[in-house]
Amino acid sequence: METFPPLLTAIAALGALISLHEAKQSVRALARAFSKVKSRAARTVQPC
């Protein structure tokens, strides 16, 4: 039983794609939050 059924392979590929998409979105959200914090810190540090 070394060969995977096509359906199982398709499901595994779909799961990998979905997790990759979620990882991309979470990285984007993290980058957005980081830039927000960075701009806030820059505003705090720079004297008005």
Summary of the structure (lengths in Angstrom):
residues: 48
radius of gyration: 20.7
end to end distance: 69.8
largest distance: 69.8
contacts: 80
relative contact order: 0.07
helix: 83%
strand: 0%
